[in-house]
Amino acid sequence: MVKKVATSAHRQRELLRERLAAVEAAPGVYLMKDARGQVIYVGKASSLRSRLRSYFGSQASMDAKTRELVEQVADFEVIRTDTPTEALILENELIKRYRPRFNIMLRDDKTYPFIRITNEPFPRVIATRRVVHDGSRYFGPYPSAGAVHRTLDLLKRLFPYRACDIEITGQAARPCLYYHIGRCVGPCIGAVTAVEYRAVIENVVLFLEGRADDVIRRLRQEMEVAAERLEFERAARLRDELRAIEHVLQQQKVVTGTDESFDVLAVAQSAGGDACVQVGFVRNGKLLGSEHYLMTGARIDDPPSAILTSFVQQYYAQASSIPPELVLHYPLEEMETITEWLSQRRGGPVEVVVPTEGLCRELVEMIAKSAVQNLEQHRVRWLNDEQRTTLALEELAEALALDRLPRRIECFDVSQLQGTNVVASMVVFEHGKPKKSDYRKFQIKTVEGQDDFAAIHEAVLRRYRRALSAEQTEAWQALPDLVLIDGGKGQLHAARAALAELGLDLPIAALAKEHEELYLPDRREPIVLPRDSQALFLVQRVRDEAHRFAVTFHRTRRTRTTLRSALDDIPGIGPRRRRELLRRFGSVEGIRRASVDEIAAVPGISRALAERIKSELGEGGN
């Protein structure tokens, strides 16, 4: 069966190579699909033929991620474009559409929030996750709803725009509380004209664009004009706005002595493969702040340049504005194509630089430190189940030197009581989760007495002998990426011997309970995973589930054996009468304590049979 599968895969690979001859040496996008037709990777290329040939040639120079991708490719599709820039744009759209698991992507990038300034006579400043092309202004994307609302809270403290969503006619009976505390200029009651209200919104826009100095100049001029006109209340309100903005600006760090505006991007990676990109926003020479964005699909061996490239493509594809310069931690892949695309998006030239010294390099290193800190906080506090699983599988693959991620793990355990009712269990975890439909139980048949090694050998031999049978179901034929044995070196060698008898060479390890050590067949010293390792948590969960399943099965078998020796050997007691007796008295001990009359009252039990039952079980009652 294994040979048939290998032959089929080889034939499929040859068919794909033949199709490569029809692919043009032109720019475009390619979609890799698995056996189910699902898109698992989207890429772009200046020459589709050359890029695709690189996947179906020798795997010697490929990294682990690419090898795993190629092993799962069953088909591909290409889409021609006229230019590499068009290919880049199409690649972004297809990644958003299919969200392929082998691509590096912004986490939840389709739902990143923006700040929206609505296109109304009296505009509102609100948070949104949908960009509608209706003339509204958008700022973002922000990494989280919390980041948006913190910014909105600051804006509301600084600028008196309306917070309501009512229709503004200027004829409202009375204003809301915001007007009375000086946080709104009161367009609802006609306290300001549409032109005066627009001036407030223009200040909000300037502030969001990082042009707070322009806001200060405008407010100072308005304050002076109001004072000259003896409008002292309005002048006092403008003075308070000025002070609040100046206080915020004092907290912003001056990083250059010029009015330059640019974004600083740095990337951090964890040992488990997680990645975070930190973006610092420098506007008019001041660092306004920075935000971090988490990436999914990144692996341990992904170069930081690849992560940064994916981020730049996806982030600036939806960004509300693009600065004239990007200052990067690492160079981008296909720098020229991406620079051309950024310039098109901005409607003006964009310069992309990777500084090696000077002020900009110091800025990059400062932003990089923030990326490392935010990534660590994310790993400790905010990992979701999927990310924890990916991290665990990657850590385990690295610790055991596996060629691929152990997406399917099969774990064996033995349970017995002083050599009686010996059973074994096999549990299956796929992508870090139990797959109970594939669990298997084994009643050990060839082992006499207390011999865990022989029991493990029998269970493993029987399980994988059936895997090699063409007559078995798909669940039986599935082979694991890792066989895990509950036990130490002895159990490991017994299981490996069983695999050798069948001619199978599957990755195998044993997890010893006492010190939680992992043993490998050809390694003298055990592997000790860090106590906070996600890989350790995973193998412990798998081992504990196998133990639970084995113990439950053993307990059931022991109970059946006990019941059989006590009731089933009594002439006249069949399954139906035994069930009725146990339903009435709860247990064999309950039957012993019952009188002959009470037993005879059970449906189907005659008095003669009741007397026989009492005689066989012994006296426990009257």
C-alpha positions as CSV (number, residue, x, y, z in Angstrom):
1,M,0.0,0.0,0.0
2,V,2.8,2.4,0.9
3,K,4.5,1.6,-2.4
4,K,1.3,2.3,-4.4
5,V,0.8,5.7,-2.7
6,A,4.4,6.6,-3.5
7,T,4.0,5.5,-7.1
8,S,0.8,7.6,-7.5
9,A,2.5,10.6,-6.0
10,H,5.5,10.2,-8.3
11,R,3.2,10.0,-11.3
12,Q,1.3,13.1,-10.2
13,R,4.6,15.0,-9.8
14,E,5.6,14.0,-13.4
15,L,2.3,15.3,-14.8
16,L,2.9,18.6,-13.1
17,R,6.4,18.8,-14.6
18,E,5.0,18.2,-18.0
19,R,2.5,21.0,-17.6
20,L,5.3,23.4,-16.8
21,A,6.3,23.3,-20.4
22,A,3.1,25.2,-21.3
23,V,3.8,28.0,-18.7
24,E,5.1,31.2,-20.2
25,A,8.2,33.0,-19.0
26,A,6.1,36.1,-18.2
27,P,4.9,37.9,-15.0
28,G,1.9,36.7,-13.2
29,V,0.5,34.9,-10.1
30,Y,0.4,31.2,-9.4
31,L,-1.9,29.3,-7.0
32,M,-0.8,26.0,-5.4
33,K,-3.6,23.5,-4.6
34,D,-3.7,20.4,-2.5
35,A,-5.4,17.1,-3.3
36,R,-8.8,18.5,-2.3
37,G,-8.5,21.5,-4.6
38,Q,-7.9,24.0,-1.8
39,V,-5.5,26.9,-2.4
40,I,-2.6,26.4,0.0
41,Y,-0.2,29.0,-1.4
42,V,-0.4,32.1,-3.6
43,G,2.8,33.6,-5.1
44,K,3.9,36.1,-7.7
45,A,6.8,36.0,-10.2
46,S,8.4,38.0,-12.9
47,S,8.8,34.7,-14.8
48,L,6.2,32.2,-14.0
49,R,8.0,29.4,-15.7
50,S,11.3,29.9,-13.8
51,R,9.5,30.2,-10.5
52,L,7.4,27.1,-10.8
53,R,10.3,25.0,-12.1
54,S,12.1,25.9,-8.9
55,Y,9.4,24.1,-6.9
56,F,9.4,20.9,-8.9
57,G,13.2,20.4,-9.2
58,S,15.6,19.2,-6.5
59,Q,14.5,19.7,-2.9
60,A,18.0,19.7,-1.6
61,S,18.3,23.5,-1.4
62,M,14.7,24.0,-0.2
63,D,13.9,25.1,3.4
64,A,11.6,22.9,5.5
65,K,8.5,25.1,4.8
66,T,8.9,24.9,1.1
67,R,9.5,21.1,1.2
68,E,6.4,20.7,3.2
69,L,4.5,22.9,0.7
70,V,5.7,21.0,-2.3
71,E,4.8,17.6,-0.8
72,Q,1.2,18.7,-0.5
73,V,0.9,20.3,-4.0
74,A,-1.4,18.3,-6.2
75,D,-2.2,20.9,-8.8
76,F,-1.4,24.5,-9.7
77,E,-3.0,27.4,-11.6
78,V,-1.4,30.4,-13.2
79,I,-2.8,33.9,-14.0
80,R,-0.8,36.0,-16.5
81,T,-0.4,39.8,-15.9
82,D,1.2,42.4,-18.1
83,T,3.7,43.7,-15.4
84,P,5.3,42.5,-12.2
85,T,3.4,45.3,-10.4
86,E,0.1,44.0,-11.6
87,A,1.1,40.6,-10.3
88,L,1.8,42.0,-6.9
89,I,-1.6,43.7,-6.7
90,L,-3.3,40.5,-7.8
91,E,-1.3,38.4,-5.4
92,N,-2.6,40.6,-2.5
93,E,-6.2,40.2,-3.6
94,L,-5.9,36.4,-3.9
95,I,-4.3,36.1,-0.5
96,K,-7.1,38.0,1.0
97,R,-9.7,35.8,-0.8
98,Y,-8.2,32.4,-0.1
99,R,-6.1,33.0,3.1
100,P,-3.7,30.2,2.2
101,R,-2.1,28.5,5.1
102,F,1.4,28.6,3.7
103,N,1.4,32.4,3.1
104,I,2.6,34.8,5.7
105,M,-0.4,37.1,6.5
106,L,-1.5,39.9,8.7
107,R,-3.5,38.4,11.5
108,D,-7.2,39.0,10.9
109,D,-6.2,41.6,8.3
110,K,-9.7,41.7,6.8
111,T,-11.1,43.2,10.0
112,Y,-8.5,45.7,11.0
113,P,-10.3,48.9,12.1
114,F,-10.0,52.5,10.8
115,I,-10.9,55.9,11.9
116,R,-13.5,57.4,9.5
117,I,-14.4,61.0,9.0
118,T,-17.8,60.8,7.3
119,N,-18.8,62.7,4.2
120,E,-21.7,64.8,5.7
121,P,-22.4,68.5,6.0
122,F,-21.5,68.1,9.7
123,P,-19.0,65.1,9.6
124,R,-18.6,62.6,12.4
125,V,-15.4,61.0,13.6
126,I,-16.0,57.3,14.2
127,A,-14.5,53.8,14.2
128,T,-15.2,51.4,11.4
129,R,-14.0,48.1,9.9
130,R,-15.5,48.7,6.5
131,V,-14.0,51.1,3.9
132,V,-16.8,52.6,1.8
133,H,-15.9,54.8,-1.1
134,D,-18.4,57.5,-0.4
135,G,-16.1,60.5,0.0
136,S,-15.3,59.8,3.6
137,R,-11.7,60.1,4.9
138,Y,-10.0,57.1,6.5
139,F,-7.0,56.8,8.8
140,G,-5.4,53.5,9.6
141,P,-5.5,50.5,9.6
142,Y,-5.0,50.3,13.4
143,P,-3.9,46.9,14.9
144,S,-7.0,46.6,17.2
145,A,-10.2,48.2,18.2
146,G,-8.6,49.3,21.5
147,A,-6.0,51.3,19.6
148,V,-8.7,53.1,17.6
149,H,-10.7,54.0,20.6
150,R,-7.7,55.3,22.5
151,T,-7.1,57.6,19.6
152,L,-10.7,58.6,19.4
153,D,-10.7,59.4,23.2
154,L,-7.7,61.7,22.6
155,L,-9.3,63.4,19.7
156,K,-12.5,64.0,21.6
157,R,-10.5,65.6,24.4
158,L,-8.7,67.9,22.0
159,F,-11.4,68.9,19.4
160,P,-15.0,69.8,20.0
161,Y,-16.6,67.8,17.1
162,R,-20.0,66.2,17.6
163,A,-20.2,62.7,19.1
164,C,-23.9,62.1,18.2
165,D,-25.4,60.5,15.1
166,I,-28.5,62.5,14.8
167,E,-29.5,64.5,11.7
168,I,-28.2,68.1,12.2
169,T,-30.8,70.8,11.4
170,G,-29.7,73.4,13.9
171,Q,-33.2,73.3,15.3
172,A,-32.7,70.9,18.3
173,A,-34.6,71.9,21.4
174,R,-31.5,71.6,23.6
175,P,-27.9,70.5,23.3
176,C,-26.4,67.5,24.9
177,L,-24.0,67.4,27.9
178,Y,-20.9,67.6,25.6
179,Y,-21.9,71.1,24.6
180,H,-22.3,72.2,28.3
181,I,-18.8,70.9,29.2
182,G,-17.2,72.5,26.2
183,R,-16.6,69.2,24.3
184,C,-18.9,70.1,21.3
185,V,-19.5,73.3,19.5
186,G,-23.2,72.6,19.3
187,P,-24.1,72.4,15.6
188,C,-27.4,70.7,16.6
189,I,-28.7,74.0,18.1
190,G,-27.2,76.2,15.4
191,A,-24.4,77.5,17.6
192,V,-21.9,77.2,14.7
193,T,-22.3,77.3,10.9
194,A,-21.3,74.4,8.7
195,V,-18.2,76.3,7.7
196,E,-17.2,76.9,11.3
197,Y,-17.8,73.2,12.1
198,R,-15.7,72.2,9.1
199,A,-12.8,74.1,10.5
200,V,-12.9,71.9,13.6
201,I,-12.9,68.8,11.4
202,E,-10.0,70.1,9.4
203,N,-8.0,70.4,12.6
204,V,-8.8,66.7,13.4
205,V,-7.5,65.7,9.9
206,L,-4.3,67.8,10.3
207,F,-3.7,66.2,13.7
208,L,-4.2,62.6,12.4
209,E,-1.9,63.4,9.5
210,G,0.8,64.4,12.0
211,R,0.6,68.1,11.2
212,A,-0.2,69.3,14.7
213,D,2.0,72.4,14.3
214,D,-0.4,73.6,11.6
215,V,-3.3,73.0,14.0
216,I,-1.6,75.1,16.6
217,R,-1.0,78.0,14.2
218,R,-4.6,78.0,13.1
219,L,-6.0,77.9,16.6
220,R,-3.7,80.6,17.8
221,Q,-4.8,82.9,14.9
222,E,-8.5,82.1,15.6
223,M,-7.9,82.9,19.3
224,E,-6.4,86.2,18.6
225,V,-9.2,87.2,16.2
226,A,-11.8,86.2,18.8
227,A,-10.0,88.3,21.5
228,E,-9.9,91.3,19.2
229,R,-13.7,90.9,18.6
230,L,-14.2,90.7,22.4
231,E,-15.5,87.1,22.1
232,F,-13.8,86.1,25.3
233,E,-15.6,82.9,25.9
234,R,-14.7,81.5,22.4
235,A,-11.1,82.8,22.9
236,A,-10.9,81.0,26.3
237,R,-12.1,77.7,24.7
238,L,-9.6,78.0,21.9
239,R,-6.9,78.7,24.5
240,D,-7.8,75.5,26.4
241,E,-7.7,73.5,23.1
242,L,-4.2,74.9,22.4
243,R,-2.9,74.0,25.8
244,A,-4.2,70.4,25.5
245,I,-2.6,69.9,22.1
246,E,0.7,71.4,23.2
247,H,0.7,69.0,26.2
248,V,0.2,66.1,23.8
249,L,3.0,67.3,21.5
250,Q,5.4,67.6,24.4
251,Q,5.1,63.8,24.8
252,Q,6.0,63.2,21.2
253,K,9.7,62.6,20.6
254,V,11.5,64.9,18.2
255,V,13.7,62.5,16.2
256,T,14.9,64.8,13.3
257,G,15.5,68.5,13.0
258,T,13.6,68.6,9.8
259,D,10.0,68.3,8.6
260,E,10.5,64.8,7.2
261,S,7.7,62.2,7.3
262,F,8.3,58.5,7.0
263,D,7.4,55.1,8.5
264,V,9.9,52.9,10.3
265,L,9.4,49.2,10.1
266,A,11.1,46.5,12.1
267,V,10.4,42.8,12.5
268,A,10.8,40.4,15.5
269,Q,10.6,36.6,15.4
270,S,10.3,34.1,18.3
271,A,12.0,30.7,18.5
272,G,8.7,29.2,17.9
273,G,8.2,30.9,14.6
274,D,5.8,33.7,15.6
275,A,6.5,37.1,14.0
276,C,5.6,40.7,14.8
277,V,6.1,43.9,12.7
278,Q,6.4,47.2,14.5
279,V,5.6,50.4,12.6
280,G,6.8,53.8,13.9
281,F,5.1,56.9,12.5
282,V,7.4,59.9,12.0
283,R,5.6,63.0,10.8
284,N,7.2,66.4,10.4
285,G,10.3,65.2,12.3
286,K,8.4,63.8,15.3
287,L,7.8,60.3,16.3
288,L,4.0,60.3,16.8
289,G,3.9,56.7,18.1
290,S,4.1,53.1,16.9
291,E,1.9,50.1,16.6
292,H,2.6,46.4,16.3
293,Y,1.0,43.9,14.0
294,L,1.1,40.1,14.4
295,M,1.7,37.8,11.5
296,T,0.4,34.3,10.9
297,G,1.8,31.6,8.8
298,A,5.4,32.5,9.6
299,R,7.8,29.6,10.4
300,I,11.1,29.3,12.3
301,D,13.2,29.3,9.1
302,D,11.4,32.2,7.3
303,P,13.9,35.0,6.7
304,P,12.9,38.4,8.3
305,S,13.0,40.0,4.8
306,A,10.2,37.6,3.7
307,I,8.0,38.5,6.7
308,L,8.6,42.3,6.2
309,T,7.8,41.9,2.4
310,S,4.5,40.2,3.1
311,F,3.6,42.9,5.7
312,V,4.5,45.8,3.4
313,Q,2.4,44.4,0.6
314,Q,-0.7,43.7,2.8
315,Y,-0.5,46.7,5.1
316,Y,0.0,49.4,2.5
317,A,-2.5,47.8,0.2
318,Q,-5.2,49.0,2.6
319,A,-3.5,51.9,4.3
320,S,-5.3,55.2,4.1
321,S,-2.1,57.0,3.2
322,I,1.5,56.1,2.3
323,P,4.4,58.3,3.4
324,P,7.1,59.4,1.0
325,E,9.7,57.2,2.6
326,L,9.9,53.8,4.3
327,V,12.8,53.1,6.6
328,L,13.3,49.3,7.0
329,H,14.9,46.9,9.3
330,Y,15.7,44.5,6.4
331,P,15.6,44.8,2.6
332,L,12.5,43.7,0.9
333,E,12.3,40.9,-1.6
334,E,11.7,42.3,-5.1
335,M,12.4,45.8,-3.8
336,E,12.1,47.5,-7.2
337,T,8.6,46.1,-8.0
338,I,7.3,46.9,-4.5
339,T,8.8,50.5,-4.6
340,E,7.0,51.0,-8.0
341,W,3.7,49.7,-6.6
342,L,4.0,52.0,-3.5
343,S,4.6,55.0,-5.7
344,Q,1.5,54.2,-7.7
345,R,-0.5,53.8,-4.6
346,R,0.7,57.1,-3.2
347,G,0.5,59.0,-6.4
348,G,4.0,60.2,-6.0
349,P,7.6,58.9,-5.5
350,V,8.3,56.6,-2.5
351,E,11.8,55.9,-1.3
352,V,12.5,52.6,0.5
353,V,15.8,52.5,2.4
354,V,17.6,50.2,4.8
355,P,20.0,52.3,6.9
356,T,23.2,50.8,8.2
357,E,24.2,53.8,10.4
358,G,23.2,57.2,11.6
359,L,20.0,58.5,13.1
360,C,17.7,56.4,11.0
361,R,19.5,53.2,12.0
362,E,19.1,54.2,15.7
363,L,15.4,54.7,15.0
364,V,15.1,51.2,13.4
365,E,16.8,49.6,16.4
366,M,14.5,51.4,18.8
367,I,11.4,50.3,16.9
368,A,12.9,46.7,16.8
369,K,13.1,46.6,20.6
370,S,9.5,47.5,20.8
371,A,8.7,44.7,18.3
372,V,10.6,42.1,20.5
373,Q,8.7,43.3,23.6
374,N,5.3,43.2,22.0
375,L,5.9,39.8,20.5
376,E,6.9,38.4,23.8
377,Q,3.8,39.8,25.5
378,H,1.7,38.3,22.7
379,R,3.3,34.9,23.1
380,V,2.8,34.8,26.9
381,R,-0.7,36.3,27.1
382,W,-2.5,36.4,23.8
383,L,-1.8,33.2,21.9
384,N,-5.0,31.7,20.6
385,D,-5.5,27.9,20.4
386,E,-4.5,27.8,16.7
387,Q,-1.3,29.7,17.3
388,R,-0.4,27.7,20.4
389,T,-0.9,24.5,18.4
390,T,1.3,25.7,15.5
391,L,4.0,26.8,18.0
392,A,3.8,23.4,19.7
393,L,4.1,21.5,16.5
394,E,7.1,23.6,15.3
395,E,8.9,23.3,18.6
396,L,8.3,19.5,18.7
397,A,9.5,19.1,15.1
398,E,12.6,21.1,15.9
399,A,13.3,19.2,19.2
400,L,12.9,15.7,17.5
401,A,14.6,16.8,14.2
402,L,11.6,15.8,12.2
403,D,11.5,16.5,8.5
404,R,7.9,17.8,8.7
405,L,5.5,19.0,11.3
406,P,3.9,16.2,13.3
407,R,0.3,17.1,12.3
408,R,-0.9,13.6,13.0
409,I,0.4,12.0,16.2
410,E,-0.6,8.5,17.3
411,C,0.1,7.6,20.9
412,F,0.0,4.1,22.6
413,D,-0.4,3.1,26.2
414,V,-0.9,-0.2,28.1
415,S,-3.2,-0.8,31.1
416,Q,-3.4,-3.9,33.3
417,L,-3.8,-5.1,36.9
418,Q,-1.1,-7.6,38.0
419,G,-1.1,-9.1,34.5
420,T,-4.9,-9.5,34.2
421,N,-7.2,-8.0,31.6
422,V,-4.2,-6.5,29.6
423,V,-5.3,-3.9,27.1
424,A,-3.7,-1.2,25.0
425,S,-5.0,2.0,23.6
426,M,-4.1,4.2,20.6
427,V,-5.3,7.8,20.5
428,V,-4.9,10.2,17.6
429,F,-4.2,13.9,17.6
430,E,-4.5,15.9,14.4
431,H,-3.3,19.5,14.3
432,G,-3.1,19.4,18.1
433,K,-6.6,18.2,18.7
434,P,-8.1,14.7,19.6
435,K,-9.6,12.9,16.6
436,K,-11.7,10.4,18.6
437,S,-13.1,8.7,15.5
438,D,-9.6,7.3,14.9
439,Y,-9.1,6.1,18.5
440,R,-8.5,2.3,18.7
441,K,-8.6,-0.3,21.5
442,F,-6.6,-3.5,21.6
443,Q,-7.3,-6.6,23.8
444,I,-3.8,-8.1,24.2
445,K,-4.0,-11.7,23.2
446,T,-0.4,-13.0,22.9
447,V,1.0,-11.8,26.2
448,E,0.9,-13.8,29.4
449,G,1.4,-12.0,32.7
450,Q,2.8,-8.6,33.3
451,D,4.9,-7.6,30.3
452,D,4.3,-4.0,29.1
453,F,7.1,-4.3,26.5
454,A,5.4,-7.3,24.8
455,A,2.0,-5.7,25.1
456,I,3.2,-2.5,23.3
457,H,4.9,-4.6,20.7
458,E,1.6,-6.5,19.9
459,A,-0.5,-3.3,19.8
460,V,1.8,-1.5,17.5
461,L,2.2,-4.5,15.3
462,R,-1.5,-5.0,14.9
463,R,-2.3,-1.4,14.3
464,Y,0.2,-0.9,11.5
465,R,-0.2,-4.3,10.0
466,R,-3.8,-3.2,9.3
467,A,-2.5,0.1,8.0
468,L,-0.7,-1.8,5.2
469,S,-3.8,-3.8,4.3
470,A,-5.5,-2.6,1.1
471,E,-8.8,-3.9,2.5
472,Q,-8.9,-1.5,5.5
473,T,-10.7,1.8,5.9
474,E,-9.0,5.2,5.2
475,A,-8.7,5.8,9.0
476,W,-6.7,2.6,9.4
477,Q,-4.6,3.3,6.4
478,A,-3.6,6.8,7.6
479,L,0.0,6.9,8.8
480,P,1.2,9.3,11.5
481,D,3.9,11.9,11.3
482,L,4.9,10.8,14.8
483,V,4.4,7.7,16.9
484,L,4.4,8.5,20.6
485,I,4.8,5.7,23.2
486,D,3.9,6.2,26.9
487,G,7.0,4.8,28.6
488,G,10.7,4.7,28.5
489,K,13.5,3.1,26.5
490,G,12.1,-0.5,26.9
491,Q,8.7,0.4,25.5
492,L,10.3,2.5,22.7
493,H,12.5,-0.4,21.5
494,A,9.6,-2.8,21.6
495,A,7.4,-0.5,19.5
496,R,10.3,0.2,17.1
497,A,10.9,-3.6,16.7
498,A,7.2,-4.0,15.7
499,L,7.6,-1.3,13.0
500,A,10.7,-2.9,11.7
501,E,8.9,-6.2,11.3
502,L,6.5,-4.5,9.0
503,G,9.2,-2.6,7.1
504,L,8.0,0.8,8.3
505,D,10.3,3.6,9.2
506,L,8.0,6.1,11.0
507,P,9.3,8.8,13.4
508,I,8.9,7.5,16.9
509,A,9.6,8.7,20.5
510,A,8.7,7.7,24.0
511,L,7.6,10.0,26.8
512,A,8.7,8.8,30.3
513,K,6.4,10.0,33.1
514,E,8.8,10.5,35.9
515,H,10.9,13.3,34.5
516,E,8.9,14.0,31.3
517,E,11.8,13.0,29.1
518,L,11.5,12.2,25.4
519,Y,13.5,9.2,24.2
520,L,14.5,8.6,20.6
521,P,15.7,5.3,19.1
522,D,19.2,6.2,18.1
523,R,20.0,8.7,20.8
524,R,21.5,7.8,24.1
525,E,20.5,10.8,26.2
526,P,16.9,11.8,26.5
527,I,15.5,15.1,25.3
528,V,14.2,17.4,28.0
529,L,11.9,20.1,26.7
530,P,11.7,23.4,28.6
531,R,9.0,23.4,31.3
532,D,7.2,26.3,29.6
533,S,7.4,24.7,26.1
534,Q,4.2,24.4,24.1
535,A,5.7,21.2,22.7
536,L,5.9,19.7,26.2
537,F,2.3,20.7,26.9
538,L,1.2,19.0,23.7
539,V,2.9,15.7,24.2
540,Q,1.7,15.6,27.8
541,R,-1.9,16.2,26.6
542,V,-1.5,13.4,24.1
543,R,0.1,11.0,26.6
544,D,-2.5,11.7,29.3
545,E,-5.3,11.1,26.8
546,A,-3.9,7.8,25.8
547,H,-3.5,6.8,29.5
548,R,-7.1,7.9,30.2
549,F,-8.4,5.9,27.3
550,A,-6.4,2.8,28.2
551,V,-7.5,2.9,31.9
552,T,-11.2,3.4,30.9
553,F,-11.0,0.4,28.6
554,H,-9.2,-1.7,31.2
555,R,-11.8,-0.8,33.9
556,T,-14.6,-1.8,31.5
557,R,-13.0,-5.1,30.7
558,R,-12.3,-5.8,34.4
559,T,-15.9,-5.0,35.4
560,R,-17.2,-7.3,32.6
561,T,-14.9,-10.1,33.8
562,T,-16.1,-9.6,37.4
563,L,-19.7,-9.7,36.4
564,R,-19.3,-12.7,34.2
565,S,-17.6,-14.8,36.9
566,A,-20.4,-13.9,39.4
567,L,-23.5,-14.0,37.4
568,D,-22.9,-15.5,33.9
569,D,-21.8,-18.8,35.2
570,I,-25.1,-19.3,37.0
571,P,-27.4,-21.6,34.9
572,G,-30.5,-19.8,33.7
573,I,-28.9,-16.3,33.9
574,G,-28.6,-14.8,30.4
575,P,-28.0,-11.2,29.3
576,R,-31.6,-10.1,29.8
577,R,-32.0,-11.5,33.3
578,R,-28.6,-10.2,34.3
579,R,-29.5,-6.7,33.1
580,E,-32.8,-6.8,35.1
581,L,-31.0,-8.0,38.3
582,L,-28.4,-5.3,38.1
583,R,-31.0,-2.7,37.3
584,R,-33.0,-3.7,40.4
585,F,-30.1,-4.2,42.9
586,G,-27.3,-2.0,41.4
587,S,-24.5,-4.5,41.8
588,V,-23.6,-8.1,42.6
589,E,-23.1,-7.2,46.2
590,G,-26.6,-5.7,46.2
591,I,-27.9,-9.0,44.9
592,R,-26.1,-10.9,47.6
593,R,-27.8,-8.7,50.3
594,A,-31.3,-9.3,48.8
595,S,-33.6,-12.0,50.1
596,V,-34.9,-14.8,47.9
597,D,-38.3,-13.2,47.8
598,E,-36.9,-9.9,46.6
599,I,-34.9,-11.7,43.9
600,A,-37.9,-13.7,42.8
601,A,-39.8,-10.4,42.4
602,V,-37.6,-9.4,39.5
603,P,-39.4,-10.0,36.1
604,G,-38.3,-13.3,34.6
605,I,-36.8,-14.7,37.8
606,S,-38.6,-17.7,39.3
607,R,-38.4,-18.7,42.9
608,A,-36.3,-21.7,42.1
609,L,-33.9,-19.6,40.1
610,A,-33.8,-17.0,42.9
611,E,-32.8,-19.8,45.3
612,R,-30.1,-20.9,42.9
613,I,-28.7,-17.3,42.6
614,K,-28.5,-17.0,46.4
615,S,-26.8,-20.3,46.6
616,E,-24.2,-19.5,44.0
617,L,-23.5,-15.9,45.2
618,G,-23.4,-16.8,48.9
619,E,-25.5,-15.5,51.7
620,G,-25.5,-11.7,52.2
621,G,-29.0,-11.3,53.5
622,N,-32.0,-13.1,54.9
